[in-house]
Amino acid sequence: MIPLSAATLKTESWQRQLANAFNRVEDLLSYLELGDQLEPSMKAASRAFGFRVTRFFASLMEKGNVDDPLLRQVLPLGAELEDTPGFSTDPLADQASHQGNGLLHKYHGRALLITTGACAINCRYCFRRHFPYADHQATPSHWQPLLQQLQQHTDISEVILSGGDPLSLGNTRLGALIEQLQQIPHLKRLRIHSRLPVVLPQRLDQGLARILGHCRLPMSLVLHINHPGEISTELIRALGPLRRQGVILLNQAVLLHSVNDSVGIQVRLAEELFQAGVLPYYLHQLDRVRGAAHFAVEDEQAAALHQAMQARLPGYLLPRLVREVPGAHSKLALSMSQNE
């Protein structure tokens, strides 16, 4: 095992850091000086849904604190093994929206591509933790039929690259896909959803900045940051070249019990995102995926929290509080979805 150090994090390639991620919960707890907190149920939960945490993300956690909000997002618990009513393996009906070749078409004018099943980190609340990626992703062998599908759907003006995490693809493969997408004349925008820069800022290298900055389509990078403790100096520095290239930086967070369900944390998150050049975009109510019920925040509490945020933040820093409901024409503001 390679020891974690500042020098290692600065000099290793992002691919090597990805390969050296923690993949056993006992190793992460040992690094955090929490070895005595290991329980058999944690190992059982990590077998049911794989465990993966980058060493960089671990370096942002407070040692000795089992309640650290970053740790809580990745720590397997026995609660994940409980079968909670209303929580399912496909909470957003993604499989029903699959058009083949990794293409999901839910909303008018937008299409989502499942580019890979790989992630740099396995968040325990992930709504695709049960998703059958083997049968529903756009591997290079699917690109030509996928591009033909998009050519035929002239009503689609925006493509969203998702996963897994699309930035787990190397620059060569990602660049080739973007190059082909930008040749489709009716596409007007391209969006990438990724958590990888947060948990491994080195991924935002010069090659990626060139790919994103030179695309003919207006480019947005939507980050996934849930807590101000995730906004590292390294991330802020890595985002600079993208901003200078004209890439629009947005953030979507998930409201999580005992992680970020307080006004103070949410206000800090919005303000520190703005200082980093990122605009708050969405605050999602938890997608009701089996294994994540212990993260849920009641709608009434979420609405009250959002109202308190509105009283303390300017409008441009207030993320929209939304829930995704299968079959709806768009994400729904919480006030519209409370009775769903």
N, C-alpha and C positions, 0 to 999 in steps of 0.2 A: 504494500500500500504506500503510495506517495504521500509524505506528510504535507499538510496544508500550511502554506506560508505566504506572506505578501509577495516574496520574490517569485514563488512558483506561479501564483495567480497572474503576475504581470508578464511572465515570459513564456508560459505554455500556450500553444495554439488552442483555439476554442474547441477544435475537434478532440484534442487530447484531454482537455478539461472535461469535456462531455463524457469521454470514455472512462475517466477516473471518478465519476460521480459516485456518491454513496449508493449502494444497492442493497444494503442490509440495515434494518432499523437499529440493531445493536451497535453498529459502527458509528452511526450518527449520534446516538445517545452517549456513547463513550467519548466521542470528540467534544460533546457539549457538557461533559462531566455529569451526566445523568444516567450512568449505567445502572444505578440502583432502581431506576424507574421502569426498566424493561419488564414487560408482562407477557405471558404466553399468548394472550389475546392479540397483542400487537403483531406478533409473528404470524398468527393465523390470518389477521386482516391483511397483512402485506402479501400473503400467498394468494388471497382472493383477488386482490388488485395490487399489481406490482409496486414496489417501493423504489423511488429514484429521487435523489436530491443532489444538485450540484454542490461542490465544495465552496464555490463562491457564495451561493445563497446561504449555506450553513455558516459562513464567516460573518454574516449579518445578524445572526441570532445571538442572544445573550446566553452565555454559558451559565449553567446551574439553574436556569429558569425554565421549568417544564411548561409554564404558561406563556412563554414567549409567543407573541402573535404570529410570527413567521413560522415557528416550529409547529404551532397548532394546525396550520394549513397542510402540513405534509406528514404529520405523525399518525400512523395507523392506530386505530382504537378498536376495541371489541364492539363498540356501538355500531361499527360498519357492518357487522355480521347479523344485526337484527333486521327483521322484516317489518317495516313500518307501513301501515296502510296509507295509500295515496302516493307512495314513492315507487317508481318502476325502473326497469332497465333501459327504457327508451322514452324519457320524459317529454321530449320535444318532437316525437314522431319523426325523427331524422330518416329512419329507414323507409318510411312511407313516402318521403320527399325525394328519395334517391332516383335520379333519372338514368342511372348507369354511368360507368366510367368515372365515378367519383364526383359527379355533378349533383348538387342538391339545389332544387328550385322551389323556394317557399314564397318569396315576395315578388311583387311585380317589379320588373326592371332590374332585378338583382339575382345573381347566381353565385353559389358558394362551391368552391372546389376543395374536396378533401385531398390535399396534396400528399399527405403521409400520415401514418399512425404514430410516428415517433415524437416524443417530447423530451425536453431536457430535465423535467421535473414532473412528478406525479402528484398533482394537487388532489387531496382526498375528497373534495367536493365536485370533482370534474363530472360534468353532465354526460360526457362520452366515455366514462370509465368502463361501460359494458359494450361499447360500440364495436361491431364486427369489421374492423378496418380491412381485414384480408379481402373482403368482398366489396368494399365500398370506398376505394381510394384511387386517385388518378396517378397511377404509376406511369413511367414513360411509355410503356407498351399501350397505354390507354389514351395517350395524348392526341393521336390523330383522330380517332373517332370522337373524342371529347371536343376537340376544336371544330370538327364538322357540326357537332350538336350546337355549339355556340354560334357558328356561322348561320345556322338555320333559324335561331331564335333572335330575330332582329329587334325584338322588344327588350332584350337585355342590354342595358347600357353600363352596368357596373359588375365587375367580377371581384369576389372576395376570396383570397387564398387563406385556407384554414387547415385544420388537421384534427388531431396531433398539432404539431407546430411547424408551419411552413419554413421557418428559418432554421429548422434542423436539417434542411436540404443544403448541400454545398452551393457555392456561388455559380459553378458551371451549370448544374442542373436547374437551379432556380432562375438563373439568367436566361437559359434557353426557353424555359416555359414563359417567362415574361415577354421575351422577344416575340414569341409566336402569338401570344395574346394581344399584343399591341398592334399586330397586323390586321386584326378583325375590325373592319371600318366602323361598325356601329357601337363599339365599346367607347365609352367616354371617361371612365374612371376605373382605377384599380386600387384595391384595398388589401392590406395584409394584417391579419390578426395574430399577435405573437406575445408570448410571455418570456421567450428566450432572452431578449436583451436585458430583462430584469434580473434573471437568475444567472446570466453569463454575458456581461456587457461586451466582452471581447468579440462576440459574434458580429457586432456592428463594425466590421473592418472596412478598409478602404475599397476593396472590391465590391462589397455589398452597397456601399454608399454610391459608387459609380453606377451600379445596376439600377438602383432605385431613382437616383437623380437624373439619369439620362433617358428614362422611359418617356415616350411621347404622351402617355396618358397621365393626367394628374394623379399623384400617388399619395395615399394615406397609410400611415402605420398606426394601427390601434394596439396600444400596449395593454397589458393586464397587470395592474398594480392595485393591490387591495389595502395596503398599509403604508404610512409614510416611512416606516423603517426599511422599505424596499427601494426607496429612492436613494441610491448610493452615489457617492462622488464619481465612481467609475461609470455609472449609467449616465449621469448628467454630461460627463465629458464625451462619452461615446455618441450621444445624441446630437452633439453640436454639428458635425459634418452633414447629417441628414437635414437638419434645419436649414443650413446654408445652401443645400441643394434644392430646397423648396419642398421637401417632403412634409406633409401635414401630419402632426403628431397629436394623437388623441388617446384617451384612456378610458377603459371600461373596467369597473370593479364589481365584485360580488359582495353583497351584504352577508356577513358571516357572524354568527353568534360567538361572542368572546374573542373576536378578532378585530372587528372594526365597527361594531354596532353601538358606537357612542358619538355624540355630536362633536366632542373635542377632536377625536381621531379623524372624523370625516372632514372637518374644517381644515385641520392640518394637512390632510392628504390633498385637498383641492388647492390650497395655497402653495404647497411645496411642488405639486405638479406644475403649476403655472410658473414658478421660479425655474423649473427645469425646462420650460418651453413646451409643456404638454397641456392640452386643454381637457378638463374632465368632460366625458361624453355620456356614459351610462353608469348608473348604479343599479345592478341587477338584483332582483329578488332571486333567491336560490332556486335553481331548476331542481325539481323533485326527483332526483335520481336515487335509486336504491343504494344505501350505504352512506348517505350524506345527511340524514334527517337531523343529526345532532348539531348541524350548522344552521338550521332554519331559524329565522326571525319572523315572528308573527306580523301579518300585514298591518295591523293597527300600530304596533311599535315602529315598524318601518316608516309608515306615513307620518307619525309624530316626529321621528328623527329627521325625515326629509324637510318637514315644515320648520323645524328648529334650524336646520342648515340654511334654509332660505332666508331666515331672519339675520344670519351672520355672514352671508356670502353675497357678493355681487352676482347678478344673473348669469354672467358669462362663465362663472366658476361653479355654478350649480349643476351637477350632473342630473340627467333625467332618471327618475326612479321608475323602473320598468320591470315587467315580467313577460316572458315569452310564453304564449299559449298556442298549442298546436292547432292549426287551421285558421288562425287569425291572419289578417292581411298585413300586419306589422307587429312589432313589439308594442305592448299595451302599457300606458301609464298606470301606475298602481291604482289610482282612483277608479280607473275603468275596469280593472281586473280583479278587484277585491272579492267580487261575488262569483268568480269563475270556479 
